[in-house]
Amino acid sequence: MDNKETEFAQIVKEHKNTIYTVCYMFSKDSDEVADLFQEVLINLWRGFEKFRGESSVSTWVWRVSFNTCITFERKKKRQATVPLTIDIDLFEDSDEDTRQIRKLYSRIHRLKPFDRAIVLLWLDNLSYEEFGAIVGISVKNVSVRLYRIKEELKRMSND
């Protein structure tokens, strides 16, 4: 492996949880999440030589992951599909914490993709400056949008 490949592999290793988190927020299907992850890796590799370090590597990975998932979401909406489902969850965990987490994620999945990304960044404890750099809006706009999103989540009916 040359230096470029080694450096890229290290970036992926350090940021794979971020990539998976973003992918998971755009799909609950494990095969689709794996496909999204692969697509993000392809896009990161394609953009690796062009990355000039004007933002942190973390911000760049977030942005590529987010944009890849948004593009995927748009393509998916244009295609008519019939999902295959199983009516039983063999790994069902019924404690109260798990139910609350599932309820939260269910509500987050009902948000628009851009709002979903902002919540995801907030849950990852990033600063408003980092939010803005990743999604391309001002810090003030991040604050306003996050407030509105939280209010929308509160208004959503129970699942």
C-alpha positions as CSV (number, residue, x, y, z in Angstrom):
1,M,0.0,0.0,0.0
2,D,1.3,3.4,-0.9
3,N,1.2,6.4,1.5
4,K,-2.0,7.7,0.0
5,E,-3.8,4.4,0.6
6,T,-2.4,4.1,4.1
7,E,-3.5,7.7,5.0
8,F,-7.0,7.0,3.5
9,A,-7.3,3.7,5.4
10,Q,-6.4,5.5,8.7
11,I,-9.0,8.2,8.0
12,V,-11.7,5.6,7.4
13,K,-10.6,3.7,10.5
14,E,-10.8,6.8,12.7
15,H,-14.2,8.0,11.3
16,K,-16.1,4.8,10.5
17,N,-18.4,5.3,13.4
18,T,-19.4,8.7,12.0
19,I,-20.0,7.3,8.6
20,Y,-22.2,4.5,10.0
21,T,-24.1,6.9,12.2
22,V,-25.0,9.1,9.2
23,C,-25.9,6.1,7.1
24,Y,-28.1,4.6,9.8
25,M,-30.0,7.9,10.1
26,F,-31.0,7.6,6.5
27,S,-32.0,3.9,6.6
28,K,-33.0,1.3,9.0
29,D,-32.3,-1.6,6.6
30,S,-28.9,-3.2,7.3
31,D,-28.3,-4.0,3.7
32,E,-29.1,-0.5,2.6
33,V,-26.8,0.9,5.4
34,A,-24.0,-1.3,4.1
35,D,-24.6,0.0,0.6
36,L,-24.6,3.6,1.8
37,F,-21.4,3.0,3.7
38,Q,-19.7,1.7,0.6
39,E,-21.0,4.6,-1.4
40,V,-19.6,7.0,1.2
41,L,-16.2,5.3,1.0
42,I,-16.2,5.6,-2.8
43,N,-17.0,9.3,-2.6
44,L,-14.4,9.9,0.1
45,W,-11.8,8.1,-2.0
46,R,-12.8,10.1,-5.1
47,G,-12.5,13.3,-3.2
48,F,-9.4,12.4,-1.2
49,E,-6.9,14.0,-3.5
50,K,-9.0,17.2,-3.8
51,F,-9.3,17.6,0.0
52,R,-7.2,20.7,0.8
53,G,-7.5,20.7,4.5
54,E,-9.6,23.9,4.6
55,S,-11.8,22.2,7.2
56,S,-11.0,19.4,9.6
57,V,-10.9,15.8,8.3
58,S,-13.9,15.1,10.6
59,T,-15.9,17.9,9.0
60,W,-15.0,16.7,5.6
61,V,-16.1,13.1,6.4
62,W,-19.4,14.3,7.9
63,R,-20.1,16.5,4.8
64,V,-19.3,13.7,2.3
65,S,-21.3,11.2,4.3
66,F,-24.3,13.5,4.6
67,N,-24.2,14.6,0.9
68,T,-23.9,10.9,-0.2
69,C,-26.9,9.9,1.9
70,I,-29.0,12.9,0.8
71,T,-28.3,12.0,-2.9
72,F,-29.2,8.4,-2.2
73,E,-32.4,9.5,-0.5
74,R,-33.4,11.5,-3.5
75,K,-32.7,8.7,-5.9
76,K,-34.7,6.3,-3.7
77,K,-37.7,8.5,-3.7
78,R,-37.7,8.4,-7.5
79,Q,-37.7,4.6,-7.6
80,A,-40.8,2.6,-6.7
81,T,-39.9,-0.3,-4.4
82,V,-41.7,-2.9,-2.4
83,P,-39.9,-3.5,0.9
84,L,-39.8,-7.1,2.2
85,T,-40.6,-7.2,5.9
86,I,-40.6,-9.7,8.7
87,D,-43.3,-9.2,11.3
88,I,-41.2,-10.5,14.1
89,D,-38.1,-9.0,15.6
90,L,-36.0,-11.8,17.1
91,F,-33.8,-9.3,18.9
92,E,-36.6,-7.3,20.5
93,D,-35.4,-5.5,23.6
94,S,-38.4,-4.3,25.6
95,D,-36.8,-2.3,28.5
96,E,-37.9,1.3,28.9
97,D,-34.6,2.8,27.7
98,T,-34.7,0.9,24.5
99,R,-38.3,1.9,23.8
100,Q,-37.4,5.6,24.4
101,I,-34.4,5.4,22.1
102,R,-36.5,3.7,19.4
103,K,-39.2,6.3,19.8
104,L,-36.6,9.1,19.4
105,Y,-35.0,7.5,16.3
106,S,-38.5,6.8,14.8
107,R,-39.3,10.5,15.2
108,I,-35.9,11.6,13.8
109,H,-36.5,9.4,10.7
110,R,-39.7,11.3,10.1
111,L,-37.8,14.6,9.8
112,K,-36.7,16.0,6.4
113,P,-33.1,14.9,5.6
114,F,-31.5,18.2,6.3
115,D,-33.2,18.5,9.7
116,R,-32.3,14.9,10.4
117,A,-28.6,15.8,9.7
118,I,-28.8,18.7,12.1
119,V,-30.2,16.5,14.9
120,L,-27.6,13.9,14.2
121,L,-24.8,16.5,14.5
122,W,-26.4,17.7,17.8
123,L,-26.6,14.2,19.1
124,D,-22.9,13.8,18.3
125,N,-22.1,16.8,20.5
126,L,-20.5,18.9,17.7
127,S,-20.3,22.7,18.1
128,Y,-22.6,25.0,16.2
129,E,-19.5,26.2,14.2
130,E,-18.9,22.6,13.1
131,F,-22.6,22.2,12.3
132,G,-22.4,25.2,10.1
133,A,-19.2,24.1,8.3
134,I,-20.7,20.6,7.6
135,V,-24.2,21.6,6.4
136,G,-23.2,25.0,5.0
137,I,-25.3,27.4,7.2
138,S,-24.5,30.2,9.7
139,V,-24.1,29.5,13.4
140,K,-27.2,31.6,14.1
141,N,-29.1,29.6,11.5
142,V,-28.0,26.4,13.2
143,S,-29.3,27.7,16.5
144,V,-32.7,28.7,15.0
145,R,-33.1,25.5,13.0
146,L,-32.2,23.3,16.0
147,Y,-34.8,25.0,18.2
148,R,-37.5,24.5,15.5
149,I,-36.5,20.9,15.0
150,K,-36.7,20.2,18.8
151,E,-40.1,21.7,18.9
152,E,-41.2,19.6,15.9
153,L,-40.0,16.5,17.6
154,K,-41.9,17.3,20.7
155,R,-45.1,17.8,18.7
156,M,-44.9,14.5,16.9
157,S,-47.4,12.0,18.2
158,N,-46.4,8.8,19.9
159,D,-45.5,6.0,17.6
